[in-house]
């Protein structure tokens, strides 16, 4: 399983981001992930393939689901080595 690589102590020359990205690649998930806003809570990879859904039973408001999805994306994408885009003002 791809996650087994994450359970091992990284070698000095290998960063956690490299291991995480390798685990995503083994699962055929291409970062960065994004929120498919046409389907609130649906997270897709760079190729548009669904990865997971936040609140699939619709127990929370769309605003809460969006906030949760954005937090999950931030954590996953940063850990995979993708910095968040700067807000355009």
N, CA, C and O atoms as a MOPAC input file, in Angstrom:
PM7 MOZYME 1SCF
protein

 N      0.85100 1    -1.18300 1     0.00000 1
 C      0.00000 1     0.00000 1     0.00000 1
 C      0.88700 1     1.23300 1     0.00000 1
 O      1.94100 1     1.25000 1     0.63600 1
 N      0.46400 1     2.24800 1    -0.70300 1
 C      1.26100 1     3.46900 1    -0.84600 1
 C      1.49600 1     4.16900 1     0.47800 1
 O      2.53300 1     4.80900 1     0.65300 1
 N      0.56900 1     4.06700 1     1.41200 1
 C      0.73100 1     4.76600 1     2.67900 1
 C      1.80700 1     4.13500 1     3.54600 1
 O      2.25000 1     4.75900 1     4.51000 1
 N      2.24000 1     2.92700 1     3.24200 1
 C      3.28700 1     2.29900 1     4.04200 1
 C      4.59200 1     3.08400 1     3.96000 1
 O      5.39600 1     3.04400 1     4.89200 1
 N      4.80800 1     3.79200 1     2.86300 1
 C      6.01200 1     4.62000 1     2.73300 1
 C      5.99100 1     5.76300 1     3.73200 1
 O      7.04500 1     6.23400 1     4.16000 1
 N      4.81500 1     6.20900 1     4.10200 1
 C      4.70800 1     7.31500 1     5.04700 1
 C      4.98200 1     6.86300 1     6.47800 1
 O      5.33200 1     7.68500 1     7.32400 1
 N      4.82900 1     5.58100 1     6.75900 1
 C      5.01600 1     5.06600 1     8.11100 1
 C      6.48800 1     4.86700 1     8.45200 1
 O      6.82900 1     4.66700 1     9.61700 1
 N      7.35400 1     4.91800 1     7.46400 1
 C      8.78100 1     4.72100 1     7.68800 1
 C      9.45900 1     6.05400 1     7.95100 1
 O      9.03400 1     7.09800 1     7.45600 1
 N     10.51900 1     5.99400 1     8.73900 1
 C     11.31200 1     7.20100 1     8.96400 1
 C     11.99400 1     7.58000 1     7.65900 1
 O     12.62100 1     6.73500 1     7.02100 1
 N     11.87900 1     8.84800 1     7.25200 1
 C     12.51300 1     9.25300 1     5.99800 1
 C     14.02600 1     9.24200 1     6.11200 1
 O     14.58900 1     9.53100 1     7.16800 1
 N     14.67000 1     8.90400 1     5.00900 1
 C     16.12800 1     8.99700 1     4.95600 1
 C     16.49700 1    10.47900 1     4.98400 1
 O     15.68300 1    11.33300 1     4.63400 1
 N     17.68800 1    10.77100 1     5.38800 1
 C     18.12400 1    12.16200 1     5.54000 1
 C     17.91900 1    12.97600 1     4.26400 1
 O     17.58800 1    14.15900 1     4.33500 1
 N     18.11200 1    12.35600 1     3.09800 1
 C     18.02300 1    13.08000 1     1.84300 1
 C     16.59300 1    13.13800 1     1.28800 1
 O     16.36000 1    13.77600 1     0.26200 1
 N     15.64100 1    12.48400 1     1.95000 1
 C     14.27100 1    12.42900 1     1.45200 1
 C     13.37100 1    13.22200 1     2.38500 1
 O     13.32700 1    12.96500 1     3.58800 1
 N     12.65800 1    14.18100 1     1.82800 1
 C     11.76100 1    14.99100 1     2.64300 1
 C     10.39500 1    14.32600 1     2.75200 1
 O     10.04300 1    13.45900 1     1.95200 1
 N      9.63600 1    14.74900 1     3.75600 1
 C      8.27600 1    14.23000 1     3.92900 1
 C      7.43300 1    14.54200 1     2.69800 1
 O      6.60100 1    13.72800 1     2.29600 1
 N      7.63900 1    15.71100 1     2.09700 1
 C      6.88400 1    16.06400 1     0.89200 1
 C      7.16900 1    15.10200 1    -0.25100 1
 O      6.26800 1    14.75600 1    -1.01500 1
 N      8.41300 1    14.67100 1    -0.37000 1
 C      8.78500 1    13.72200 1    -1.41700 1
 C      8.10100 1    12.38300 1    -1.18800 1
 O      7.58300 1    11.78000 1    -2.12700 1
 N      8.09900 1    11.91400 1     0.06400 1
 C      7.42400 1    10.65900 1     0.37900 1
 C      5.92300 1    10.76400 1     0.13500 1
 O      5.31200 1     9.84700 1    -0.41500 1
 N      5.33500 1    11.87500 1     0.54100 1
 C      3.90400 1    12.09100 1     0.36800 1
 C      3.55000 1    12.14200 1    -1.11100 1
 O      2.57600 1    11.52400 1    -1.54200 1
 N      4.33400 1    12.87400 1    -1.88400 1
 C      4.09300 1    12.97000 1    -3.32200 1
 C      4.24200 1    11.60800 1    -3.99200 1
 O      3.49600 1    11.27400 1    -4.91200 1
 N      5.20400 1    10.83200 1    -3.52500 1
 C      5.38700 1     9.48100 1    -4.05600 1
 C      4.19900 1     8.58500 1    -3.75500 1
 O      3.78700 1     7.78500 1    -4.59600 1
 N      3.64600 1     8.72100 1    -2.54900 1
 C      2.46600 1     7.93600 1    -2.18200 1
 C      1.26700 1     8.34700 1    -3.03300 1
 O      0.49400 1     7.49000 1    -3.46200 1
 N      1.10300 1     9.64800 1    -3.28100 1
 C      0.01500 1    10.10800 1    -4.15100 1
 C      0.20000 1     9.54900 1    -5.56200 1
 O     -0.75800 1     9.07600 1    -6.17400 1
 N      1.42000 1     9.60100 1    -6.07300 1
 C      1.69700 1     9.10000 1    -7.41700 1
 C      1.39500 1     7.60500 1    -7.52300 1
 O      0.86600 1     7.14600 1    -8.53500 1
 N      1.72900 1     6.85300 1    -6.48300 1
 C      1.45300 1     5.41300 1    -6.49100 1
 C     -0.04200 1     5.14000 1    -6.55900 1
 O     -0.46500 1     4.10100 1    -7.06500 1
 N     -0.83800 1     6.06800 1    -6.05100 1
 C     -2.30000 1     5.94400 1    -6.09700 1
 C     -2.89200 1     6.61200 1    -7.33600 1
 O     -4.11100 1     6.70400 1    -7.47900 1
 N     -2.01400 1     7.07800 1    -8.23300 1
 C     -2.41200 1     7.76700 1    -9.46800 1
 C     -3.23200 1     9.03000 1    -9.17700 1
 O     -4.21100 1     9.32400 1    -9.86300 1
 N     -2.81200 1     9.76600 1    -8.14800 1
 C     -3.39900 1    11.05900 1    -7.80100 1
 C     -2.36200 1    12.11400 1    -8.12200 1
 O     -1.27700 1    12.12300 1    -7.54100 1
 N     -2.69500 1    13.01500 1    -9.05900 1
 C     -1.73900 1    14.03700 1    -9.48400 1
 C     -2.07800 1    15.37100 1    -8.83400 1
 O     -3.11200 1    15.96900 1    -9.13200 1
 N     -1.19300 1    15.84000 1    -7.93500 1
 C     -1.42200 1    17.13900 1    -7.31400 1
 C     -1.11800 1    18.27400 1    -8.29300 1
 O     -0.47400 1    18.04600 1    -9.31700 1
 N     -1.56500 1    19.47900 1    -7.99600 1
 C     -2.28900 1    19.83700 1    -6.78200 1
 C     -3.76900 1    19.46600 1    -6.87400 1
 O     -4.35000 1    19.41100 1    -7.95800 1
 N     -4.35300 1    19.21400 1    -5.71700 1
 C     -5.77800 1    18.93600 1    -5.65500 1
 C     -6.54100 1    20.25700 1    -5.67000 1
 O     -5.99200 1    21.30500 1    -5.33100 1
 N     -7.81800 1    20.19600 1    -6.07000 1
 C     -8.63800 1    21.41200 1    -6.07400 1
 C    -10.07700 1    21.05000 1    -5.73300 1
 O    -10.48200 1    19.89100 1    -5.82700 1
 N    -10.83400 1    22.05600 1    -5.33900 1
 C    -12.24400 1    21.90500 1    -4.99900 1
 C    -13.05300 1    22.09400 1    -6.27800 1
 O    -12.97600 1    23.14600 1    -6.91300 1
 N    -13.83000 1    21.07900 1    -6.66000 1
 C    -14.71500 1    21.18400 1    -7.81900 1
 C    -15.95200 1    21.93900 1    -7.36300 1
 O    -16.87200 1    21.34300 1    -6.80300 1
 N    -15.98200 1    23.23100 1    -7.59500 1
 C    -17.04900 1    24.06800 1    -7.05700 1
 C    -18.41300 1    23.78900 1    -7.69600 1
 O    -19.43500 1    24.25100 1    -7.18800 1
 N    -18.44100 1    23.04000 1    -8.79800 1
 C    -19.73800 1    22.66800 1    -9.37400 1
 C    -20.41100 1    21.57000 1    -8.55800 1
 O    -21.61200 1    21.33500 1    -8.69400 1
 N    -19.62800 1    20.89400 1    -7.70500 1
 C    -20.14400 1    19.85600 1    -6.80400 1
 C    -19.53300 1    20.11400 1    -5.42600 1
 O    -18.47400 1    19.58000 1    -5.09800 1
 N    -20.20500 1    20.92700 1    -4.63400 1
 C    -19.66700 1    21.37100 1    -3.34300 1
 C    -19.13900 1    20.20100 1    -2.52300 1
 O    -19.84600 1    19.22300 1    -2.28000 1
 N    -17.88300 1    20.32200 1    -2.10300 1
 C    -17.24600 1    19.31600 1    -1.26500 1
 C    -16.48900 1    18.24500 1    -2.02800 1
 O    -15.84300 1    17.39500 1    -1.41600 1
 N    -16.55500 1    18.27000 1    -3.35400 1
 C    -15.86100 1    17.26500 1    -4.15400 1
 C    -14.44300 1    17.74600 1    -4.44400 1
 O    -14.23700 1    18.83100 1    -4.98600 1
 N    -13.47700 1    16.92100 1    -4.07400 1
 C    -12.05900 1    17.23900 1    -4.27300 1
 C    -11.54000 1    16.38800 1    -5.42000 1
 O    -11.70100 1    15.16700 1    -5.43400 1
 N    -10.91300 1    17.05700 1    -6.38600 1
 C    -10.37900 1    16.36700 1    -7.55900 1
 C     -8.88800 1    16.65000 1    -7.68800 1
 O     -8.36500 1    17.60800 1    -7.11900 1
 N     -8.21600 1    15.78700 1    -8.45300 1
 C     -6.78900 1    15.99600 1    -8.67100 1
 C     -6.58100 1    16.89900 1    -9.88800 1
 O     -7.54200 1    17.40100 1   -10.47200 1
 N     -5.32700 1    17.09500 1   -10.25800 1
 C     -4.98700 1    18.00700 1   -11.36300 1
 C     -5.56900 1    17.54700 1   -12.69400 1
 O     -5.71700 1    18.35200 1   -13.61300 1
 N     -5.90200 1    16.26100 1   -12.81100 1
 C     -6.49600 1    15.73600 1   -14.03900 1
 C     -8.02100 1    15.75200 1   -13.99500 1
 O     -8.67300 1    15.34200 1   -14.95500 1
 N     -8.59700 1    16.22500 1   -12.88300 1
 C    -10.04800 1    16.26800 1   -12.74300 1
 C    -10.67000 1    14.99100 1   -12.21900 1
 O    -11.89300 1    14.85700 1   -12.20100 1
 N     -9.82800 1    14.04000 1   -11.78800 1
 C    -10.34000 1    12.78500 1   -11.23600 1
 C    -10.72500 1    12.97200 1    -9.77300 1
 O     -9.95700 1    13.54400 1    -9.00000 1
 N    -11.91200 1    12.49200 1    -9.38300 1
 C    -12.36400 1    12.63900 1    -8.01100 1
 C    -11.43200 1    11.88200 1    -7.06000 1
 O    -11.02700 1    10.75100 1    -7.32700 1
 N    -11.10600 1    12.53800 1    -5.94700 1
 C    -10.25900 1    11.93500 1    -4.93000 1
 C    -11.07600 1    11.63200 1    -3.67300 1
 O    -11.01000 1    10.52600 1    -3.13700 1
 N    -11.85300 1    12.62900 1    -3.20300 1
 C    -12.73400 1    12.40400 1    -2.06100 1
 C    -13.81500 1    13.47200 1    -2.00700 1
 O    -13.74800 1    14.49200 1    -2.69300 1
 N    -14.81900 1    13.20500 1    -1.16600 1
 C    -15.93500 1    14.13600 1    -0.98500 1
 C    -16.03800 1    14.48500 1     0.48900 1
 O    -16.01000 1    13.60900 1     1.35400 1
 N    -16.15700 1    15.77000 1     0.76100 1
 C    -16.38800 1    16.25800 1     2.12100 1
 C    -17.90100 1    16.28100 1     2.33600 1
 O    -18.63200 1    16.86600 1     1.53800 1
 N    -18.37000 1    15.65000 1     3.40500 1
 C    -19.78600 1    15.67500 1     3.78500 1
 C    -20.69300 1    15.10400 1     2.70400 1
 O    -21.59100 1    15.78600 1     2.20900 1
 N    -20.45200 1    13.85800 1     2.34400 1
 C    -21.23500 1    13.24800 1     1.27300 1
 C    -22.70400 1    13.02900 1     1.63400 1
 O    -23.52200 1    12.78400 1     0.74700 1
 N    -23.05200 1    13.11400 1     2.92000 1
 C    -24.44900 1    12.94300 1     3.33000 1
 C    -25.17300 1    14.27500 1     3.50700 1
 O    -26.31800 1    14.30100 1     3.95700 1
 N    -24.52000 1    15.37100 1     3.16000 1
 C    -25.11600 1    16.71500 1     3.19200 1
 C    -25.66600 1    17.07600 1     4.57200 1
 O    -26.79100 1    17.56000 1     4.70000 1
 N    -24.85500 1    16.83200 1     5.60000 1
 C    -25.25200 1    17.15000 1     6.97500 1
 C    -24.84500 1    18.55900 1     7.39100 1
 O    -25.30200 1    19.05400 1     8.42100 1
 N    -23.99700 1    19.20800 1     6.60700 1
 C    -23.50400 1    20.54900 1     6.91800 1
 C    -23.92400 1    21.51100 1     5.81900 1
 O    -24.29100 1    21.09700 1     4.71900 1
 N    -23.86400 1    22.78700 1     6.12900 1
 C    -24.18600 1    23.80200 1     5.11700 1
 C    -23.08000 1    23.83900 1     4.06200 1
 O    -21.95300 1    23.41000 1     4.31000 1
 N    -23.42400 1    24.36000 1     2.88300 1
 C    -22.42000 1    24.49100 1     1.81900 1
 C    -21.25000 1    25.35700 1     2.26200 1
 O    -20.10700 1    25.10400 1     1.88000 1
 N    -21.52800 1    26.37100 1     3.05900 1
 C    -20.45200 1    27.24800 1     3.54900 1
 C    -19.48000 1    26.46700 1     4.42400 1
 O    -18.26600 1    26.61900 1     4.28800 1
 N    -20.00300 1    25.63000 1     5.32500 1
 C    -19.12600 1    24.81600 1     6.18300 1
 C    -18.35600 1    23.79800 1     5.35500 1
 O    -17.16400 1    23.59000 1     5.58000 1
 N    -19.02100 1    23.16600 1     4.40500 1
 C    -18.35800 1    22.17700 1     3.55100 1
 C    -17.23300 1    22.83200 1     2.75300 1
 O    -16.15000 1    22.26500 1     2.61600 1
 N    -17.49300 1    24.01500 1     2.23500 1
 C    -16.46200 1    24.73500 1     1.48500 1
 C    -15.26900 1    25.04600 1     2.37400 1
 O    -14.12500 1    24.86200 1     1.95800 1
 N    -15.51400 1    25.51200 1     3.58400 1
 C    -14.41700 1    25.81000 1     4.51400 1
 C    -13.60500 1    24.56100 1     4.83400 1
 O    -12.37500 1    24.60400 1     4.83500 1
 N    -14.28600 1    23.44900 1     5.10600 1
 C    -13.59300 1    22.19200 1     5.41200 1
 C    -12.78200 1    21.74500 1     4.20100 1
 O    -11.61600 1    21.37000 1     4.33200 1
 N    -13.39800 1    21.78500 1     3.02800 1
 C    -12.69900 1    21.36800 1     1.80500 1
 C    -11.45200 1    22.21100 1     1.57300 1
 O    -10.39600 1    21.68100 1     1.22900 1
 N    -11.57300 1    23.51600 1     1.76000 1
 C    -10.42700 1    24.40300 1     1.54500 1
 C     -9.31200 1    24.14200 1     2.55800 1
 O     -8.13300 1    24.21000 1     2.21000 1
 N     -9.67300 1    23.84500 1     3.80000 1
 C     -8.66000 1    23.50600 1     4.80900 1
 C     -7.94600 1    22.20100 1     4.45500 1
 O     -6.72500 1    22.10100 1     4.57300 1
 N     -8.71600 1    21.20500 1     4.02200 1
 C     -8.11300 1    19.92700 1     3.63400 1
 C     -7.18600 1    20.11800 1     2.43300 1
 O     -6.08800 1    19.56400 1     2.39800 1
 N     -7.62800 1    20.89900 1     1.45600 1
 C     -6.79200 1    21.17400 1     0.28800 1
 C     -5.49300 1    21.86500 1     0.67100 1
 O     -4.42200 1    21.51400 1     0.17800 1
 N     -5.59700 1    22.84100 1     1.54600 1
 C     -4.40400 1    23.55000 1     1.99400 1
 C     -3.41000 1    22.57500 1     2.61900 1
 O     -2.22900 1    22.58300 1     2.27300 1
 N     -3.88400 1    21.74300 1     3.52900 1
 C     -3.00100 1    20.78700 1     4.20700 1
 C     -2.37300 1    19.80100 1     3.22500 1
 O     -1.16600 1    19.56500 1     3.26700 1
 N     -3.18000 1    19.23200 1     2.35300 1
 C     -2.68600 1    18.22300 1     1.40800 1
 C     -1.73100 1    18.84800 1     0.39700 1
 O     -0.63500 1    18.33300 1     0.17700 1
 N     -2.14200 1    19.95100 1    -0.21600 1
 C     -1.29600 1    20.55800 1    -1.25600 1
 C      0.01500 1    21.08500 1    -0.70700 1
 O      1.05300 1    20.92200 1    -1.34900 1
 N      0.00100 1    21.71300 1     0.46400 1
 C      1.24600 1    22.21100 1     1.05600 1
 C      2.16100 1    21.03400 1     1.40200 1
 O      3.36800 1    21.09600 1     1.17100 1
 N      1.58800 1    19.96700 1     1.95300 1
 C      2.40600 1    18.80400 1     2.30000 1
 C      3.00600 1    18.15400 1     1.05200 1
 O      4.07900 1    17.55500 1     1.11100 1
 N      2.30700 1    18.28000 1    -0.07100 1
 C      2.82200 1    17.73600 1    -1.33100 1
 C      3.79200 1    18.70800 1    -2.01600 1
 O      4.33000 1    18.40400 1    -3.08000 1
 N      4.01200 1    19.87700 1    -1.40200 1
 C      4.98800 1    20.81800 1    -1.94200 1
 C      4.40900 1    21.93000 1    -2.79200 1
 O      5.15600 1    22.64100 1    -3.46500 1
 N      3.09300 1    22.09500 1    -2.77800 1
 C      2.44700 1    23.15800 1    -3.55100 1
 C      2.01300 1    24.26100 1    -2.60800 1
 O      1.13100 1    24.06300 1    -1.77200 1
 N      2.62900 1    25.41700 1    -2.74200 1
 C      2.28100 1    26.54800 1    -1.88900 1
 C      0.96500 1    27.15900 1    -2.37500 1
 O      0.67400 1    27.13700 1    -3.57000 1
 N      0.17600 1    27.70000 1    -1.45500 1
 C     -1.08700 1    28.31900 1    -1.86700 1
 C     -0.82200 1    29.53800 1    -2.74100 1
 O      0.18200 1    30.23300 1    -2.58300 1
 N     -1.74600 1    29.78100 1    -3.66600 1
 C     -1.62600 1    30.94600 1    -4.53300 1
 C     -1.91700 1    32.19800 1    -3.71900 1
 O     -2.78200 1    32.18700 1    -2.84300 1
 N     -1.20500 1    33.26600 1    -4.00400 1
 C     -1.44400 1    34.53200 1    -3.32200 1
 C     -2.78400 1    35.09200 1    -3.76500 1
 O     -3.16500 1    34.97900 1    -4.93000 1
 N     -3.48200 1    35.68900 1    -2.83500 1
 C     -4.77000 1    36.31100 1    -3.16500 1
 C     -4.50700 1    37.50900 1    -4.06900 1
 O     -3.59700 1    38.30300 1    -3.83100 1
 N     -5.31100 1    37.61800 1    -5.09200 1
 C     -5.16600 1    38.75400 1    -6.02000 1
 C     -6.03600 1    39.87400 1    -5.51100 1
 O     -7.23100 1    39.67400 1    -5.29300 1
 N     -5.47600 1    41.03700 1    -5.31700 1
 C     -6.23600 1    42.12500 1    -4.76200 1
 C     -6.32500 1    43.24200 1    -5.65900 1
 O     -6.94400 1    44.25200 1    -5.32700 1

